[in-house]
Every structure is written in structure tokens, then in C-alpha cells.
Amino acid sequence: MTISPVVRSALPGVGVCLLAAGVSYAVSRVVPGASALIVAIVLGVVVTNTVPIPTALTGGIDFSAKKLLRAGIVLLGLQVALTDIAGLGVPVLIVVAGIVAGGLLGTLLLGRLLRVPAGLTLLIACGFSICGAAAVAGAAGVTDPDDEAEQDTVTAVALVVIFGTLMIGLIPLASALLGLDPRIAGMWAGGSIHEIAQVVAAGGIIGGGALTAAVVVKLARVLLLAPVMAALSVRERRLSRLHRTDGPSRRHLPPIVPAFVIGFMLMVLVRSFVPVPEPVLAVGGALQTTLLAAAMFGLGCGVRLRSLLRVGARPFALAALSTLLVTGLAYVGVTLAA
């Protein structure tokens, strides 16, 4: 079978990203509380800022950051069982919807007040309100399919890593100071922390029944990735029609529902209504972690510290305020619902 030149040129970079994913997974198994995804991002940042990346690898690294990420998001659906989400009860589900909607709208408003560019504000809003780097990259794929603002994507991902990692220690500490029941504390962690891996780490620190509650609440937020991405796609199509021109400057029209969102929802339905054997779920989970870690390494390779520092203080201020907003909404919501 003949391999196309495009695929052949991407293979070395993809191989490096998969190797980095393997290293990150090994580190996560050795270091307590470490997440393979976070390790992969940090590894990518370290590599790109310390050694020159050969040109032969850049195409495959870029492919991993985009295509492997979307494949990982599809497999992420296998973690979401609608029965588990429904088990949270209507009050908690309303709270989850409020966290995502309030986080999105509030962050967009804060970004306007701080005069942060609209594209970067939207990516921060999605990442901090829904599911971290996967939501950032998913939103970027819908709103910036031609990578005209790639720096916004890597900046938003870097901010997710920085502030989400800080939350791993802060939520358990605040929960202890407030005297929260472990289950309530876990729900707070799941409702406020950005990445699933970060939620797992915080839930483990809190202990008791916190971990299960944290993960289920977080997965309920992840489930809202699909409607938010569909809404963004419809918005982009409307904007494209308003600014339609003839010739090469015409904007690319995204599908109403991106393919990776459809795949994600199909996996959710499979997990919810098909008796999938545990070994299959385990393999799917390992593959999902591998793909997302490879993608995170690719995204990390795009984070150049000098460029990140040049974005100024406003995006960092927006990220901090967005974190406080989502955390506050989650705390009020879960305590009232409980």
C-alpha cells in the first residue's frame, strides 16, 4: 500500500508526540497525583523552549495537536454514561448548566471589560467553563479552522494548565477550611476545576466520597461540550455569511455540528446504552489518554515563553477572574443543591 507524501511527512512528528505521551504516562504512574496530560503539556513547553525542533517534525506535531486531539475527544465520550449524569439529580444538573453558561457569558463580559481580544477571550471562556485544553482546542477548530490565530490557542491552553494546576491544591484546602462534607467538596471540585485530570487529583486529595462525586460532576460539564461547540459553529456560519466575499478571502464555513462532536456524542450513547465490556472500556480509556497526551505535547510545543510573556497581563487577569467566577458559581450552586 502506498503512503501519501503528506502522511509520510507527518509520521516522524506524530511518532515523537506518541513517544512523549508514553513518557508522560510513565511519569504519571510514578509520581503521585501527576496527570499524563499535564506532564505532556509541560514536557512540550520545556522541549520547545530549550532545544530547536527540526523542521521535519513540525508537520506531525501540528497534526497531533489538532487531529489526535479530536480523536481523543471522541473517545472521551466513552467516559460519560448518561445514567451516571442523571443520577446527580435535577438540582445538580441545573447547577452544572448554570456553571457552564455563567462561566461562558461572565468570562466574555470580563474579557470585553479588560479589552482582551475577542478570540482569545472566547477560548479562555470555553476552556475554563467546560473541560480545559480539549474545549480550547475544540473551540479553536470551530472558530479558527485556518489557524490564523494559533497563538491564542496556545496562550489559552497555557493558562488552563497554570490556573487549573493551582486549583488542585486550593480547592481541597478551601474545602477543609470551610468544613465541607467530602461529597460536597468533590462536587465543588468537579464544578470548578478545568481539566478532568486536575479534578481527579483534587478529588483524591480530598478523600472520602469526593473523587466519585467530582468526576461525575466534571463529566456532566464535559457533556455540554457538544451543544456549546454546535452553537459556536452556527455562530461562525452566520458571521461567515455576513462577511461573505468572492475569492480567497472568503471565510471557511464550519459544519453545523463538527465531526468530532458527533463522534463524541455517539461514544456517549454507546457507553450509556450498550453493555460495553470492562476490558474494552479500559483499552478505550488508555487510547484516549495516549491520544490526548500526544496532542497536549503538540500544543505544549507551541507555547513559547517569550511569546506568552508578550501577551501582557490582561489575559492572565482574565484567566484569574474567570477561575474565581466559575469557582464561585460552583460553590454557591452545589451548596444550595445539596
N, C-alpha and C positions, 0 to 999 in steps of 0.2 A: 504494500500500500504506500502510495506516495504522500509525503507530508508536505503541506503547502509551505512556501517560504516564510509567510507571516507566522505560522505556528512554530516553525523551526527556529526562527529568530527569538521567539518568546520563551522557548524551553529553558535556556540557561537561567534567566531571571526567575522564572517560576520555580525551578529547582532550588535556587538559593532561598527563596521565600519559604518553600516547604521544609528545607533544612533548618531554617531559622525557627519555623513553627515547632519542629521536633525538639530543638534545643530549648525553646521556651516551655514546652510541655514537660521536659525533663526537669527543668529548674522548678516548675510549679509543683512537681511531685516531691522535690527535696526540701524546698523552703516552705514552711507552714504559712498558710494564708496567701501565698503568691498565686496570681492568676496567669495562666498561659497567655491570654490576650494582652494583659498589661505588660508582662515581660517582653512580649513580641514587639509592642509599640516602643518600649524603652530601648530595646536592642536595636530597632531600626533607627531611632534617633541617634543613638551612640555611634552606630556604623556610619551614617551619612555625615555626621559632624566630625569624624576623626579620620576617615580614610576616603579617598576618591573612589566612587563607584564606577566601574568600567562601563563604557557606553553600550557594550554588548549585553549588559544585564538590565538596562533601564526599561526596555520594552516589556520584558517579562515581569519586572517589578510593578510597572504600571498596570499590566494585565491582572496581576494578583490583587492589587489594591482595589480594582473595580469588579472584575468578573468573578474572582474567587470569593470576594466579599458577598456578592449577590447570591452565589450558590450556598454560602454559609447561612445567609438569612433564610433561604428556602428551608434548609434543614433545621433551622431554629424552630420552625413550626412544629416539629416533632416533640418539642418540649412542652407545648401548650395543649393541654386537654381541656376542652370546654366544660367538662364535668367538674374539674378542679376549680376553674374560674367561677362557675355557677355556685359552687359550694361556699364562696365567700359571702354570699347573700346580697340582696339588692342594695342595702345601705352602703356596703363597702364598694360595690361596683359603681354606684353613683359617685362615691368619693374618688375612685380611680379616674373616672371620666372627668371629674372636676379638676383633679391634679393635672391631667394632660392638657385639657382645654385652658385652664387658668394659667398653667405654665407657659403654653404657647403664646396666648394673647398677651399675658403680662410681660413676657420677655420681648415680644415685638414692640410693645409700647415703651419699655425701658430702653430698648435699642434706639428707638426714634428720639427719645429724650436725651440720650447720651451721644447722639449723632454717630452711631456705629453704622457702617454701610449695611444696606438692607439685606443683601445676600448673605453676609456673614451673620447678621442678626437672626435670620431665618434658620440657618444651620445650627447655631447655638440653641435656639428655641427648641428645635426638634431633638437635638442630642440630649439636652438637659431635661426635657419633659417626657421623653418616650424611652429610649433604650441606648443612649450613649453613641459610640462611634458608628454602630450599624445604622442608626437613624440619621446621623450626619451624612454618611456616605450614600444612604438611600435617597435622602432629600437632594443631595448634590447631583445624583444621577438623574433625577427628575427635572430639577430647575437649571442645571448647568450640564447638559449632556455632551457639550463640546469642550468641556474643561477650560472654559475661558477664565474662570475664577478659581483655579485649583488651589491657590494659596489660602483662600477662605476655608476650603475643606480641611486642609492640614492644620490650620490655625484652630478651627473648631474641635477637631479631634484631639489636639494637644491640650486644649482647655478642658475637655471631657476627662482626660487622663489626670490632669493636675487636680481639679476640684473633686472629681469622683474619688480619687485616692485619699484625699484629705477626709472625705466623709466616712471612710471605712473606720477610722478611729473616733471621729467626732460624734457620730450617731450613737454608738454604744456608750460613750462617756456621758452624753447628754441624757440618754435613757436612764442610766444609773442615777444621775443627779436628780432627775425628775421622779424617780421611783416607779417607773413604768413596769407593768407586767410584761414578761418576756414575749408573749404573743403580740401585745400591742406594740412593743418596741420593734419586733420583727416586721409587723405591718408598716410601721413608720419607716423603717429602713427600706423595705420594698417599694414604698411610695415615693421616696425622696432621692435615693442614690441612683446614679446614672447608668452604670453598666451592670449586667447580670452578675458577672464575676465579682464585682465590688460588693453587690448585695449579698452574695454567698459568703464573702469574707466577713462582712459586718454581722450577718446573722449567726455565723459560727462563733464570733467573739461574744455576742450577747448570750448565747446558750439557751437552754431550756427548749421551749417550742418555737423559738424565734426564727430558726432557719427555714422551716417549712412555711410559716406564715409570710416571711419575707419573700421567698421565691415565688409563691403563688400570686401575691400582690404584684410583684415585679412582672411576672408573665402576663398578668391582666393588662399592665401598661404596654407590654410588647405587642399584645394583640391589637392595640389601637394603632400600631404602625401602618396596618393595611388601609384603614379609612383615611388616615392623615395623608399618606402618600397618594392615594387616589384623588383626594381633594386638591393637593398641590398640583397634580397632573392636569386636572380640569382647569385650575387657575392658570397654569402655564399655557395651555392651549388657547384660553381666552386672550391672554396677553399677546400670544403669537399672532392671533387673528387681528388684534387691534393695531399691531405694528407690522403687518404683513407688507412685504415688498417683493419685487421680482428680482431674481438674480441671486448671487452667492450670499448676500447679507441676510436673506430670509432665515428666520429662526427655525430650528428643528422642532417639529411638533412631537411631543412625547405621547405615548399611548395613554388612553384614559385611565387604564389600570396597568401599571408596569408589570412585565412578565414575572419578575421576582416576587412581586406582591401576590400574584395569582398562585405561584408555586408555594409561597409561604402559607396561604390560606388552605391550599389543598393538603399540605402536610398537617395543618391543624385538624382538618376534617378526618384525615387518616388516623391520627392519634386519638381522636375523640370517638370515632365510630367503628374502627376496625381493630380487632384483637391482635395488635402487633406484638410478637414475642419479645421478651425482655432482651435476648441477645441481639435482635435487630435494632432495638432502641439504643442499646449500648454502642453498637457499631455506628449507628447514625449520630449519636452524641459525640463519639470520638472523631468522626469525619467532620462534623460541624465545627468542633474545636480546632481541628487541623486547618480547615479552610479559613476560618475567621482569624486564627493566629497568623497564617501566611499573609492574609490581607492586611492585618494590623501591622505586620512588619513592613509591608509595602507602603502603607500610609505613614508609618514612622520614618521611612526613608525620605519622605517628602518634607519632613519637619526640620528645617534648617534654623538653628537657634538665632542666628543673626537676623534672619527674615522675621522670625517670631517676635524678637525684641523690637523690630522696626514697626510692628503694627500698632504700637503705643499702648497706653494704659487703659483706654476706653473699652476694648474688648475684654480685658481682664476684669474691669469693674462690672461690665455687663454679666460676665460669667459668674462672678461672686454674687451679684444681686439676683440672678436667675436661680442660683443654688439656694439662696435664702428664701426666695419666693416659693419654689417647689417644696422645700423642706417645711416651710410654714403651712402651706396648703395641706400637705400630707399629715402634719401633726394635728392640726385642727380637725381635719376630716376623720382620721382614724380614731381619735379620742371621742369625737361625737358619735361615730358609728358604733363604737364599742359600748 
